[in-house]
Amino acid sequence: MKNLVSIVTPSYNSSKYIKQTIQSVLSQTYENWELIVVDDCSTDNSVEIIKEFAVNNSKIRLLEFQINKGAAEARNAAISMAKGEFIAFLDSDDIWKPFKLEQQINFMGNELDFTFTAYELIDEFGSKLNQQVDINQVGSFDYEDMLKKKATLGCSTVIVRSSGFSDISMPPLRTGQDYALWLKLLKTGKKAYVLSEILGQYRILSNSISRNKFKKALRQWQIYRQVEELPVLKAAICFYFYAWRSVFRK
């Protein structure tokens, strides 16, 4: 029997997109999965939409926070509930291709503990932006590579083997917690292997931090200095590579 994949999805005021996200899970050719959605005290009707799916499918579980705690805490709550040999991350406004899990789990086989894939960008309305990310990447990436952001490593493309790491919890950051987790996992000596096929769509929202380059750069510096505790010189060198790639990477 195929190994169980636990899909971790944080939700906050995601009513516009969560239905498409869940539908993309239901459409997977790989059928042995569980979807754990943690709602972070939404004020819209996200919970009602998720419950409509959950009541008809026992593989979908919903946990509701009573106070807003942020995406890191939401993901960590889902991870603590996960039963699968694999942990897959999927944000509440992103979409998977139907064969995403099948191809990536086959790619991982019995050897790889940490993988990610290429993806494409879409706008708020689901229209393609003609931008593909990590499509030209090959091989694997270690801790030093990711300090210099040699790969983008989109959160909704990542799958890790739960038995491959002693701690998969995200650092308690309001933003950048996914990148901080990748560094934490790679610091164990493991590598992240890329499957350079477009297996998902990442939605760019007008109010997203990914649209605010100053805040994104500040977050990057804070992770270098406060989370990774890099010396100033090394942090500056890594930040130079990050800044250069953020401008010139296609």
NORWOKA-V401332 format. One record per residue. RES is the residue in three letters. D_LAST is the distance of its C-alpha to the last C-alpha in Angstrom with 2 decimals. Layout:
res;d_last
RES;D_LAST
RES;D_LAST
This chain:
res;d_last
MET;39.57
LYS;35.83
ASN;34.85
LEU;34.46
VAL;31.01
SER;31.25
ILE;28.60
VAL;28.21
THR;27.50
PRO;28.20
SER;29.24
TYR;29.96
ASN;30.78
SER;28.63
SER;31.05
LYS;28.65
TYR;26.35
ILE;28.24
LYS;30.06
GLN;26.96
THR;25.72
ILE;29.12
GLN;29.43
SER;26.29
VAL;28.11
LEU;31.33
SER;29.67
GLN;28.59
THR;30.12
TYR;30.68
GLU;33.66
ASN;34.70
TRP;32.91
GLU;33.95
LEU;32.07
ILE;32.94
VAL;32.11
VAL;33.07
ASP;33.61
ASP;33.38
CYS;36.25
SER;34.73
THR;36.68
ASP;35.71
ASN;36.73
SER;34.02
VAL;36.78
GLU;38.81
ILE;35.97
ILE;35.25
LYS;39.01
GLU;39.34
PHE;37.09
ALA;38.65
VAL;42.20
ASN;41.54
ASN;39.54
SER;40.74
LYS;37.41
ILE;36.00
ARG;37.19
LEU;36.96
LEU;37.66
GLU;38.25
PHE;38.04
GLN;40.81
ILE;39.00
ASN;35.35
LYS;33.93
GLY;30.14
ALA;27.50
ALA;28.11
GLU;31.82
ALA;31.28
ARG;29.12
ASN;31.64
ALA;34.49
ALA;32.92
ILE;32.26
SER;35.92
MET;37.03
ALA;34.94
LYS;37.00
GLY;34.39
GLU;33.58
PHE;29.90
ILE;28.25
ALA;25.32
PHE;23.56
LEU;22.98
ASP;22.69
SER;25.00
ASP;22.57
ASP;20.21
ILE;21.04
TRP;21.30
LYS;21.58
PRO;25.26
PHE;24.80
LYS;22.49
LEU;25.31
GLU;27.03
GLN;24.20
GLN;23.07
ILE;26.69
ASN;27.50
PHE;24.59
MET;26.01
GLY;29.51
ASN;31.97
GLU;29.99
LEU;26.68
ASP;26.98
PHE;23.44
THR;20.58
PHE;17.43
THR;15.38
ALA;12.14
TYR;12.26
GLU;11.46
LEU;11.99
ILE;15.33
ASP;17.37
GLU;20.87
PHE;22.47
GLY;20.49
SER;18.76
LYS;15.34
LEU;12.65
ASN;10.78
GLN;7.68
GLN;7.55
VAL;7.11
ASP;8.49
ILE;9.22
ASN;9.06
GLN;11.01
VAL;14.72
GLY;17.90
SER;18.68
PHE;18.07
ASP;21.00
TYR;21.93
GLU;21.02
ASP;17.50
MET;16.98
LEU;18.71
LYS;15.92
LYS;13.29
LYS;12.00
ALA;11.04
THR;10.59
LEU;13.67
GLY;14.33
CYS;18.07
SER;18.98
THR;17.78
VAL;19.95
ILE;23.37
VAL;25.74
ARG;29.18
SER;31.71
SER;34.13
GLY;31.57
PHE;31.59
SER;34.50
ASP;32.73
ILE;29.73
SER;30.46
MET;27.84
PRO;28.69
PRO;30.35
LEU;27.68
ARG;27.16
THR;23.38
GLY;21.02
GLN;23.56
ASP;21.24
TYR;19.30
ALA;22.79
LEU;24.02
TRP;21.41
LEU;22.50
LYS;26.08
LEU;25.85
LEU;24.16
LYS;26.81
THR;29.34
GLY;28.08
LYS;26.33
LYS;22.81
ALA;20.07
TYR;19.36
VAL;16.39
LEU;17.13
SER;14.00
GLU;15.24
ILE;14.45
LEU;17.58
GLY;17.08
GLN;16.06
TYR;15.26
ARG;17.02
ILE;15.98
LEU;19.35
SER;20.38
ASN;22.20
SER;19.69
ILE;19.11
SER;15.36
ARG;15.97
ASN;18.04
LYS;16.10
PHE;19.48
LYS;20.78
LYS;17.70
ALA;18.00
LEU;21.74
ARG;21.47
GLN;19.39
TRP;22.10
GLN;24.86
ILE;23.69
TYR;23.68
ARG;27.11
GLN;28.95
VAL;27.82
GLU;26.94
GLU;29.42
LEU;27.64
PRO;29.56
VAL;28.38
LEU;27.30
LYS;25.23
ALA;23.71
ALA;22.85
ILE;21.24
CYS;19.11
PHE;18.25
TYR;17.21
PHE;14.65
TYR;13.50
ALA;13.38
TRP;11.62
ARG;8.68
SER;8.77
VAL;8.56
PHE;6.32
ARG;3.77
LYS;0.00
